[in-house]
Amino acid sequence: MTDSTTIAREIYESTQRLEKASSMLFVLAKEWAEAERDYRIALAKETVRLKDEKMNITLVPDIARGNTAELKFQRDLAEARYRAGIYSVDAIKSQMTGLQTIIKFQSEI
């Protein structure tokens, strides 16, 4: 059985990881927002450009999205990284809960 000191150290380390992960979530959220902004601006500009070139109006949305696909990919990737960060934080919290349960159980014995 693991002793309380080892578990307490693991809880402390998890707390440190949680603090770092929380800070990183803000960075990832900003990257996602910036990628969303960049994609929407590029899509709007491309839509206007295609309309100015007298492209068939029914084709403009699809062509504009195709021409800005790389930015959309970057936006989607930023979103996925942010969501993965949230899952990572949740995993750390679950680990801490488990460790706290072990300590509580050991103290009751």
Phi and psi in radians as a Rosetta constraint file:
Dihedral C 1 N 2 CA 2 C 2 CIRCULARHARMONIC -1.387 0.35
Dihedral N 2 CA 2 C 2 N 3 CIRCULARHARMONIC 2.408 0.35
Dihedral C 2 N 3 CA 3 C 3 CIRCULARHARMONIC -1.397 0.35
Dihedral N 3 CA 3 C 3 N 4 CIRCULARHARMONIC 2.834 0.35
Dihedral C 3 N 4 CA 4 C 4 CIRCULARHARMONIC -1.093 0.35
Dihedral N 4 CA 4 C 4 N 5 CIRCULARHARMONIC -0.590 0.35
Dihedral C 4 N 5 CA 5 C 5 CIRCULARHARMONIC -1.122 0.35
Dihedral N 5 CA 5 C 5 N 6 CIRCULARHARMONIC -0.758 0.35
Dihedral C 5 N 6 CA 6 C 6 CIRCULARHARMONIC -1.116 0.35
Dihedral N 6 CA 6 C 6 N 7 CIRCULARHARMONIC -0.746 0.35
Dihedral C 6 N 7 CA 7 C 7 CIRCULARHARMONIC -1.163 0.35
Dihedral N 7 CA 7 C 7 N 8 CIRCULARHARMONIC -0.722 0.35
Dihedral C 7 N 8 CA 8 C 8 CIRCULARHARMONIC -1.066 0.35
Dihedral N 8 CA 8 C 8 N 9 CIRCULARHARMONIC -0.700 0.35
Dihedral C 8 N 9 CA 9 C 9 CIRCULARHARMONIC -1.116 0.35
Dihedral N 9 CA 9 C 9 N 10 CIRCULARHARMONIC -0.728 0.35
Dihedral C 9 N 10 CA 10 C 10 CIRCULARHARMONIC -1.125 0.35
Dihedral N 10 CA 10 C 10 N 11 CIRCULARHARMONIC -0.663 0.35
Dihedral C 10 N 11 CA 11 C 11 CIRCULARHARMONIC -1.127 0.35
Dihedral N 11 CA 11 C 11 N 12 CIRCULARHARMONIC -0.759 0.35
Dihedral C 11 N 12 CA 12 C 12 CIRCULARHARMONIC -1.061 0.35
Dihedral N 12 CA 12 C 12 N 13 CIRCULARHARMONIC -0.795 0.35
Dihedral C 12 N 13 CA 13 C 13 CIRCULARHARMONIC -1.101 0.35
Dihedral N 13 CA 13 C 13 N 14 CIRCULARHARMONIC -0.669 0.35
Dihedral C 13 N 14 CA 14 C 14 CIRCULARHARMONIC -1.138 0.35
Dihedral N 14 CA 14 C 14 N 15 CIRCULARHARMONIC -0.657 0.35
Dihedral C 14 N 15 CA 15 C 15 CIRCULARHARMONIC -1.102 0.35
Dihedral N 15 CA 15 C 15 N 16 CIRCULARHARMONIC -0.729 0.35
Dihedral C 15 N 16 CA 16 C 16 CIRCULARHARMONIC -1.104 0.35
Dihedral N 16 CA 16 C 16 N 17 CIRCULARHARMONIC -0.771 0.35
Dihedral C 16 N 17 CA 17 C 17 CIRCULARHARMONIC -1.097 0.35
Dihedral N 17 CA 17 C 17 N 18 CIRCULARHARMONIC -0.666 0.35
Dihedral C 17 N 18 CA 18 C 18 CIRCULARHARMONIC -1.132 0.35
Dihedral N 18 CA 18 C 18 N 19 CIRCULARHARMONIC -0.711 0.35
Dihedral C 18 N 19 CA 19 C 19 CIRCULARHARMONIC -1.093 0.35
Dihedral N 19 CA 19 C 19 N 20 CIRCULARHARMONIC -0.777 0.35
Dihedral C 19 N 20 CA 20 C 20 CIRCULARHARMONIC -1.125 0.35
Dihedral N 20 CA 20 C 20 N 21 CIRCULARHARMONIC -0.745 0.35
Dihedral C 20 N 21 CA 21 C 21 CIRCULARHARMONIC -1.134 0.35
Dihedral N 21 CA 21 C 21 N 22 CIRCULARHARMONIC -0.676 0.35
Dihedral C 21 N 22 CA 22 C 22 CIRCULARHARMONIC -1.104 0.35
Dihedral N 22 CA 22 C 22 N 23 CIRCULARHARMONIC -0.742 0.35
Dihedral C 22 N 23 CA 23 C 23 CIRCULARHARMONIC -1.103 0.35
Dihedral N 23 CA 23 C 23 N 24 CIRCULARHARMONIC -0.703 0.35
Dihedral C 23 N 24 CA 24 C 24 CIRCULARHARMONIC -1.157 0.35
Dihedral N 24 CA 24 C 24 N 25 CIRCULARHARMONIC -0.546 0.35
Dihedral C 24 N 25 CA 25 C 25 CIRCULARHARMONIC -1.056 0.35
Dihedral N 25 CA 25 C 25 N 26 CIRCULARHARMONIC -0.648 0.35
Dihedral C 25 N 26 CA 26 C 26 CIRCULARHARMONIC -1.120 0.35
Dihedral N 26 CA 26 C 26 N 27 CIRCULARHARMONIC -0.706 0.35
Dihedral C 26 N 27 CA 27 C 27 CIRCULARHARMONIC -1.113 0.35
Dihedral N 27 CA 27 C 27 N 28 CIRCULARHARMONIC -0.808 0.35
Dihedral C 27 N 28 CA 28 C 28 CIRCULARHARMONIC -1.137 0.35
Dihedral N 28 CA 28 C 28 N 29 CIRCULARHARMONIC -0.664 0.35
Dihedral C 28 N 29 CA 29 C 29 CIRCULARHARMONIC -1.114 0.35
Dihedral N 29 CA 29 C 29 N 30 CIRCULARHARMONIC -0.712 0.35
Dihedral C 29 N 30 CA 30 C 30 CIRCULARHARMONIC -1.140 0.35
Dihedral N 30 CA 30 C 30 N 31 CIRCULARHARMONIC -0.749 0.35
Dihedral C 30 N 31 CA 31 C 31 CIRCULARHARMONIC -1.064 0.35
Dihedral N 31 CA 31 C 31 N 32 CIRCULARHARMONIC -0.708 0.35
Dihedral C 31 N 32 CA 32 C 32 CIRCULARHARMONIC -1.115 0.35
Dihedral N 32 CA 32 C 32 N 33 CIRCULARHARMONIC -0.818 0.35
Dihedral C 32 N 33 CA 33 C 33 CIRCULARHARMONIC -1.084 0.35
Dihedral N 33 CA 33 C 33 N 34 CIRCULARHARMONIC -0.727 0.35
Dihedral C 33 N 34 CA 34 C 34 CIRCULARHARMONIC -1.146 0.35
Dihedral N 34 CA 34 C 34 N 35 CIRCULARHARMONIC -0.708 0.35
Dihedral C 34 N 35 CA 35 C 35 CIRCULARHARMONIC -1.140 0.35
Dihedral N 35 CA 35 C 35 N 36 CIRCULARHARMONIC -0.682 0.35
Dihedral C 35 N 36 CA 36 C 36 CIRCULARHARMONIC -1.093 0.35
Dihedral N 36 CA 36 C 36 N 37 CIRCULARHARMONIC -0.801 0.35
Dihedral C 36 N 37 CA 37 C 37 CIRCULARHARMONIC -1.046 0.35
Dihedral N 37 CA 37 C 37 N 38 CIRCULARHARMONIC -0.846 0.35
Dihedral C 37 N 38 CA 38 C 38 CIRCULARHARMONIC -1.061 0.35
Dihedral N 38 CA 38 C 38 N 39 CIRCULARHARMONIC -0.729 0.35
Dihedral C 38 N 39 CA 39 C 39 CIRCULARHARMONIC -1.126 0.35
Dihedral N 39 CA 39 C 39 N 40 CIRCULARHARMONIC -0.826 0.35
Dihedral C 39 N 40 CA 40 C 40 CIRCULARHARMONIC -1.121 0.35
Dihedral N 40 CA 40 C 40 N 41 CIRCULARHARMONIC -0.672 0.35
Dihedral C 40 N 41 CA 41 C 41 CIRCULARHARMONIC -1.140 0.35
Dihedral N 41 CA 41 C 41 N 42 CIRCULARHARMONIC -0.807 0.35
Dihedral C 41 N 42 CA 42 C 42 CIRCULARHARMONIC -1.112 0.35
Dihedral N 42 CA 42 C 42 N 43 CIRCULARHARMONIC -0.703 0.35
Dihedral C 42 N 43 CA 43 C 43 CIRCULARHARMONIC -1.111 0.35
Dihedral N 43 CA 43 C 43 N 44 CIRCULARHARMONIC -0.756 0.35
Dihedral C 43 N 44 CA 44 C 44 CIRCULARHARMONIC -1.094 0.35
Dihedral N 44 CA 44 C 44 N 45 CIRCULARHARMONIC -0.778 0.35
Dihedral C 44 N 45 CA 45 C 45 CIRCULARHARMONIC -1.103 0.35
Dihedral N 45 CA 45 C 45 N 46 CIRCULARHARMONIC -0.728 0.35
Dihedral C 45 N 46 CA 46 C 46 CIRCULARHARMONIC -1.158 0.35
Dihedral N 46 CA 46 C 46 N 47 CIRCULARHARMONIC -0.681 0.35
Dihedral C 46 N 47 CA 47 C 47 CIRCULARHARMONIC -1.068 0.35
Dihedral N 47 CA 47 C 47 N 48 CIRCULARHARMONIC -0.808 0.35
Dihedral C 47 N 48 CA 48 C 48 CIRCULARHARMONIC -1.105 0.35
Dihedral N 48 CA 48 C 48 N 49 CIRCULARHARMONIC -0.755 0.35
Dihedral C 48 N 49 CA 49 C 49 CIRCULARHARMONIC -1.053 0.35
Dihedral N 49 CA 49 C 49 N 50 CIRCULARHARMONIC -0.791 0.35
Dihedral C 49 N 50 CA 50 C 50 CIRCULARHARMONIC -1.148 0.35
Dihedral N 50 CA 50 C 50 N 51 CIRCULARHARMONIC -0.659 0.35
Dihedral C 50 N 51 CA 51 C 51 CIRCULARHARMONIC -1.164 0.35
Dihedral N 51 CA 51 C 51 N 52 CIRCULARHARMONIC -0.694 0.35
Dihedral C 51 N 52 CA 52 C 52 CIRCULARHARMONIC -1.103 0.35
Dihedral N 52 CA 52 C 52 N 53 CIRCULARHARMONIC -0.533 0.35
Dihedral C 52 N 53 CA 53 C 53 CIRCULARHARMONIC -1.437 0.35
Dihedral N 53 CA 53 C 53 N 54 CIRCULARHARMONIC 0.105 0.35
Dihedral C 53 N 54 CA 54 C 54 CIRCULARHARMONIC 1.119 0.35
Dihedral N 54 CA 54 C 54 N 55 CIRCULARHARMONIC 0.567 0.35
Dihedral C 54 N 55 CA 55 C 55 CIRCULARHARMONIC -1.176 0.35
Dihedral N 55 CA 55 C 55 N 56 CIRCULARHARMONIC 2.600 0.35
Dihedral C 55 N 56 CA 56 C 56 CIRCULARHARMONIC -0.911 0.35
Dihedral N 56 CA 56 C 56 N 57 CIRCULARHARMONIC 2.165 0.35
Dihedral C 56 N 57 CA 57 C 57 CIRCULARHARMONIC -1.039 0.35
Dihedral N 57 CA 57 C 57 N 58 CIRCULARHARMONIC -0.515 0.35
Dihedral C 57 N 58 CA 58 C 58 CIRCULARHARMONIC -1.283 0.35
Dihedral N 58 CA 58 C 58 N 59 CIRCULARHARMONIC -0.363 0.35
Dihedral C 58 N 59 CA 59 C 59 CIRCULARHARMONIC -1.575 0.35
Dihedral N 59 CA 59 C 59 N 60 CIRCULARHARMONIC -0.370 0.35
Dihedral C 59 N 60 CA 60 C 60 CIRCULARHARMONIC -0.937 0.35
Dihedral N 60 CA 60 C 60 N 61 CIRCULARHARMONIC -0.879 0.35
Dihedral C 60 N 61 CA 61 C 61 CIRCULARHARMONIC -1.036 0.35
Dihedral N 61 CA 61 C 61 N 62 CIRCULARHARMONIC -0.785 0.35
Dihedral C 61 N 62 CA 62 C 62 CIRCULARHARMONIC -1.167 0.35
Dihedral N 62 CA 62 C 62 N 63 CIRCULARHARMONIC -0.753 0.35
Dihedral C 62 N 63 CA 63 C 63 CIRCULARHARMONIC -1.157 0.35
Dihedral N 63 CA 63 C 63 N 64 CIRCULARHARMONIC -0.739 0.35
Dihedral C 63 N 64 CA 64 C 64 CIRCULARHARMONIC -1.086 0.35
Dihedral N 64 CA 64 C 64 N 65 CIRCULARHARMONIC -0.750 0.35
Dihedral C 64 N 65 CA 65 C 65 CIRCULARHARMONIC -1.143 0.35
Dihedral N 65 CA 65 C 65 N 66 CIRCULARHARMONIC -0.678 0.35
Dihedral C 65 N 66 CA 66 C 66 CIRCULARHARMONIC -1.131 0.35
Dihedral N 66 CA 66 C 66 N 67 CIRCULARHARMONIC -0.687 0.35
Dihedral C 66 N 67 CA 67 C 67 CIRCULARHARMONIC -1.262 0.35
Dihedral N 67 CA 67 C 67 N 68 CIRCULARHARMONIC -0.309 0.35
Dihedral C 67 N 68 CA 68 C 68 CIRCULARHARMONIC -1.977 0.35
Dihedral N 68 CA 68 C 68 N 69 CIRCULARHARMONIC 0.367 0.35
Dihedral C 68 N 69 CA 69 C 69 CIRCULARHARMONIC -1.060 0.35
Dihedral N 69 CA 69 C 69 N 70 CIRCULARHARMONIC -0.629 0.35
Dihedral C 69 N 70 CA 70 C 70 CIRCULARHARMONIC -1.108 0.35
Dihedral N 70 CA 70 C 70 N 71 CIRCULARHARMONIC -0.724 0.35
Dihedral C 70 N 71 CA 71 C 71 CIRCULARHARMONIC -1.171 0.35
Dihedral N 71 CA 71 C 71 N 72 CIRCULARHARMONIC -0.634 0.35
Dihedral C 71 N 72 CA 72 C 72 CIRCULARHARMONIC -1.138 0.35
Dihedral N 72 CA 72 C 72 N 73 CIRCULARHARMONIC -0.701 0.35
Dihedral C 72 N 73 CA 73 C 73 CIRCULARHARMONIC -1.041 0.35
Dihedral N 73 CA 73 C 73 N 74 CIRCULARHARMONIC -0.798 0.35
Dihedral C 73 N 74 CA 74 C 74 CIRCULARHARMONIC -1.081 0.35
Dihedral N 74 CA 74 C 74 N 75 CIRCULARHARMONIC -0.669 0.35
Dihedral C 74 N 75 CA 75 C 75 CIRCULARHARMONIC -1.117 0.35
Dihedral N 75 CA 75 C 75 N 76 CIRCULARHARMONIC -0.825 0.35
Dihedral C 75 N 76 CA 76 C 76 CIRCULARHARMONIC -1.115 0.35
Dihedral N 76 CA 76 C 76 N 77 CIRCULARHARMONIC -0.663 0.35
Dihedral C 76 N 77 CA 77 C 77 CIRCULARHARMONIC -1.134 0.35
Dihedral N 77 CA 77 C 77 N 78 CIRCULARHARMONIC -0.734 0.35
Dihedral C 77 N 78 CA 78 C 78 CIRCULARHARMONIC -1.093 0.35
Dihedral N 78 CA 78 C 78 N 79 CIRCULARHARMONIC -0.698 0.35
Dihedral C 78 N 79 CA 79 C 79 CIRCULARHARMONIC -1.117 0.35
Dihedral N 79 CA 79 C 79 N 80 CIRCULARHARMONIC -0.757 0.35
Dihedral C 79 N 80 CA 80 C 80 CIRCULARHARMONIC -1.106 0.35
Dihedral N 80 CA 80 C 80 N 81 CIRCULARHARMONIC -0.699 0.35
Dihedral C 80 N 81 CA 81 C 81 CIRCULARHARMONIC -1.122 0.35
Dihedral N 81 CA 81 C 81 N 82 CIRCULARHARMONIC -0.708 0.35
Dihedral C 81 N 82 CA 82 C 82 CIRCULARHARMONIC -1.104 0.35
Dihedral N 82 CA 82 C 82 N 83 CIRCULARHARMONIC -0.815 0.35
Dihedral C 82 N 83 CA 83 C 83 CIRCULARHARMONIC -1.126 0.35
Dihedral N 83 CA 83 C 83 N 84 CIRCULARHARMONIC -0.658 0.35
Dihedral C 83 N 84 CA 84 C 84 CIRCULARHARMONIC -1.111 0.35
Dihedral N 84 CA 84 C 84 N 85 CIRCULARHARMONIC -0.630 0.35
Dihedral C 84 N 85 CA 85 C 85 CIRCULARHARMONIC -1.099 0.35
Dihedral N 85 CA 85 C 85 N 86 CIRCULARHARMONIC -0.705 0.35
Dihedral C 85 N 86 CA 86 C 86 CIRCULARHARMONIC -1.105 0.35
Dihedral N 86 CA 86 C 86 N 87 CIRCULARHARMONIC -0.765 0.35
Dihedral C 86 N 87 CA 87 C 87 CIRCULARHARMONIC -1.101 0.35
Dihedral N 87 CA 87 C 87 N 88 CIRCULARHARMONIC -0.637 0.35
Dihedral C 87 N 88 CA 88 C 88 CIRCULARHARMONIC -1.123 0.35
Dihedral N 88 CA 88 C 88 N 89 CIRCULARHARMONIC -0.766 0.35
Dihedral C 88 N 89 CA 89 C 89 CIRCULARHARMONIC -1.070 0.35
Dihedral N 89 CA 89 C 89 N 90 CIRCULARHARMONIC -0.755 0.35
Dihedral C 89 N 90 CA 90 C 90 CIRCULARHARMONIC -1.081 0.35
Dihedral N 90 CA 90 C 90 N 91 CIRCULARHARMONIC -0.673 0.35
Dihedral C 90 N 91 CA 91 C 91 CIRCULARHARMONIC -1.143 0.35
Dihedral N 91 CA 91 C 91 N 92 CIRCULARHARMONIC -0.712 0.35
Dihedral C 91 N 92 CA 92 C 92 CIRCULARHARMONIC -1.119 0.35
Dihedral N 92 CA 92 C 92 N 93 CIRCULARHARMONIC -0.743 0.35
Dihedral C 92 N 93 CA 93 C 93 CIRCULARHARMONIC -1.063 0.35
Dihedral N 93 CA 93 C 93 N 94 CIRCULARHARMONIC -0.745 0.35
Dihedral C 93 N 94 CA 94 C 94 CIRCULARHARMONIC -1.092 0.35
Dihedral N 94 CA 94 C 94 N 95 CIRCULARHARMONIC -0.727 0.35
Dihedral C 94 N 95 CA 95 C 95 CIRCULARHARMONIC -1.068 0.35
Dihedral N 95 CA 95 C 95 N 96 CIRCULARHARMONIC -0.766 0.35
Dihedral C 95 N 96 CA 96 C 96 CIRCULARHARMONIC -1.102 0.35
Dihedral N 96 CA 96 C 96 N 97 CIRCULARHARMONIC -0.712 0.35
Dihedral C 96 N 97 CA 97 C 97 CIRCULARHARMONIC -1.063 0.35
Dihedral N 97 CA 97 C 97 N 98 CIRCULARHARMONIC -0.757 0.35
Dihedral C 97 N 98 CA 98 C 98 CIRCULARHARMONIC -1.078 0.35
Dihedral N 98 CA 98 C 98 N 99 CIRCULARHARMONIC -0.765 0.35
Dihedral C 98 N 99 CA 99 C 99 CIRCULARHARMONIC -1.131 0.35
Dihedral N 99 CA 99 C 99 N 100 CIRCULARHARMONIC -0.699 0.35
Dihedral C 99 N 100 CA 100 C 100 CIRCULARHARMONIC -1.132 0.35
Dihedral N 100 CA 100 C 100 N 101 CIRCULARHARMONIC -0.634 0.35
Dihedral C 100 N 101 CA 101 C 101 CIRCULARHARMONIC -1.119 0.35
Dihedral N 101 CA 101 C 101 N 102 CIRCULARHARMONIC -0.731 0.35
Dihedral C 101 N 102 CA 102 C 102 CIRCULARHARMONIC -1.083 0.35
Dihedral N 102 CA 102 C 102 N 103 CIRCULARHARMONIC -0.793 0.35
Dihedral C 102 N 103 CA 103 C 103 CIRCULARHARMONIC -1.077 0.35
Dihedral N 103 CA 103 C 103 N 104 CIRCULARHARMONIC -0.763 0.35
Dihedral C 103 N 104 CA 104 C 104 CIRCULARHARMONIC -1.081 0.35
Dihedral N 104 CA 104 C 104 N 105 CIRCULARHARMONIC -0.757 0.35
Dihedral C 104 N 105 CA 105 C 105 CIRCULARHARMONIC -1.103 0.35
Dihedral N 105 CA 105 C 105 N 106 CIRCULARHARMONIC -0.743 0.35
Dihedral C 105 N 106 CA 106 C 106 CIRCULARHARMONIC -1.139 0.35
Dihedral N 106 CA 106 C 106 N 107 CIRCULARHARMONIC -0.634 0.35
Dihedral C 106 N 107 CA 107 C 107 CIRCULARHARMONIC -1.256 0.35
Dihedral N 107 CA 107 C 107 N 108 CIRCULARHARMONIC -0.393 0.35
Dihedral C 107 N 108 CA 108 C 108 CIRCULARHARMONIC -1.467 0.35
Dihedral N 108 CA 108 C 108 N 109 CIRCULARHARMONIC -0.223 0.35
